[in-house]
Amino acid sequence: MASENISTEQLAGLDALMSPLGWDLVAFALYVGLACTIVGSLLLAARFLGHRTRSPLKGQPYECGVEPSGPARPGYPVPFYLTAIFFVVFDVEVAFIASWAVAYDLLGWQGLAQIAFFIITLLIALFYLWRRGALDWGPQRR
């Protein structure tokens, strides 16, 4: 009798769930749920079972048994940060240009115009930085 009360929409929904993709999603959801449960339980266990002590000696930085001297984190000069930022910018540029180069024959003239716009924009930005002195890392001219 219970099977007579099931509508065709409900059967269509069950068919979609029973498809291979539906089972893959169910398995993935179970996997994510189990992983989150394990991680959460381990973090809670560490929180409640772990030994916590606080002392001034424990709060000091450890430097191979030598008494600490000076600040723990000395500042880096600005050119270091600029070098890192420029590396990231130009590394991303190379990734975009390399991906364009792989599929240049499929992209046609529209792809060529887009990559040309991208390169010209980067060249304008580089010229602007150069004129503003962002690339001059030597002693300042007075």
C-alpha positions in Angstrom: 0.0 0.0 0.0 2.8 2.4 0.8 4.1 2.1 -2.8 0.8 3.3 -4.2 1.2 6.6 -2.4 4.6 7.5 -4.0 4.2 10.1 -6.7 6.2 10.2 -10.0 8.1 13.3 -8.8 9.3 11.4 -5.7 10.4 8.5 -7.9 12.3 10.8 -10.2 14.1 12.3 -7.1 15.0 8.8 -5.9 16.2 7.8 -9.4 18.5 10.8 -9.3 19.9 9.9 -5.9 20.4 6.3 -7.0 22.5 7.4 -10.1 26.3 6.9 -9.9 26.8 10.6 -9.4 24.2 10.6 -6.5 26.1 7.8 -4.7 29.4 9.6 -5.3 28.0 12.7 -3.6 26.6 10.7 -0.7 30.0 9.0 -0.3 31.8 12.3 -0.4 29.4 13.9 2.1 30.0 10.9 4.5 33.8 11.2 4.0 33.8 14.9 4.8 31.5 14.4 7.8 33.7 11.6 9.2 36.9 13.6 8.6 35.4 16.7 10.3 34.3 14.5 13.2 37.7 13.0 13.7 39.5 16.3 13.5 37.1 17.9 15.9 37.2 15.1 18.4 41.1 15.1 18.3 41.2 18.9 18.9 38.7 18.7 21.8 40.6 15.7 23.3 43.9 17.7 23.1 42.2 20.7 24.7 40.8 18.9 27.7 43.4 16.2 28.2 46.5 18.3 27.5 48.8 19.5 30.2 49.1 23.3 30.4 51.7 25.2 32.3 52.6 28.9 32.1 55.7 30.4 33.5 58.0 33.3 32.6 60.8 30.9 31.7 58.5 28.9 29.3 57.4 32.2 27.6 61.0 33.1 26.6 62.2 32.3 23.1 64.6 29.3 22.9 67.9 30.0 21.1 69.9 26.8 21.5 70.5 27.3 25.2 71.9 30.8 24.8 70.3 33.7 26.6 68.1 35.7 24.2 69.5 39.0 23.1 67.8 41.7 21.0 64.4 41.5 19.4 63.1 38.1 18.3 62.0 39.3 14.8 64.3 41.9 13.2 62.7 43.9 10.5 63.6 43.2 6.9 64.5 46.0 4.5 61.8 47.3 2.2 63.6 46.0 -1.0 63.1 42.5 0.3 59.3 42.9 0.4 59.3 44.7 -3.0 61.3 41.8 -4.5 58.8 39.3 -3.1 55.8 41.3 -4.5 57.4 41.7 -7.9 58.2 38.0 -8.0 54.5 37.1 -7.2 53.2 39.6 -9.8 55.5 38.4 -12.6 55.1 34.7 -11.6 51.3 35.1 -12.1 52.0 36.9 -15.4 54.1 33.9 -16.6 51.3 31.5 -15.6 48.7 33.4 -17.6 51.0 33.8 -20.6 52.0 30.2 -20.6 48.4 29.0 -20.4 47.6 31.4 -23.3 50.6 30.0 -25.3 49.3 26.4 -24.9 45.9 27.3 -26.4 46.8 30.2 -28.7 45.6 28.4 -31.8 42.1 27.8 -30.3 41.7 31.4 -29.0 42.2 33.1 -32.3 42.4 36.9 -32.7 40.3 37.5 -29.6 42.7 35.6 -27.4 45.6 37.5 -29.0 43.9 40.9 -28.3 43.2 39.8 -24.7 46.8 38.7 -23.9 48.1 41.9 -25.6 45.9 44.0 -23.4 47.2 42.1 -20.4 50.8 42.5 -21.3 50.4 46.2 -22.1 48.6 46.8 -18.8 51.5 45.1 -17.0 54.1 47.2 -19.0 52.2 50.4 -18.1 52.3 49.4 -14.4 56.0 48.5 -14.6 56.8 51.9 -16.2 54.7 53.7 -13.6 56.6 51.9 -10.8 59.9 52.6 -12.4 59.1 56.4 -12.8 58.0 56.5 -9.1 61.3 55.1 -8.0 60.0 51.7 -6.7 62.8 49.9 -8.6 65.6 52.1 -7.2 66.9 50.2 -4.2 70.3 51.9 -3.9 71.1 54.9 -1.7 68.6 57.7 -2.1 69.5 60.6 -4.4 69.2 64.0 -2.8 
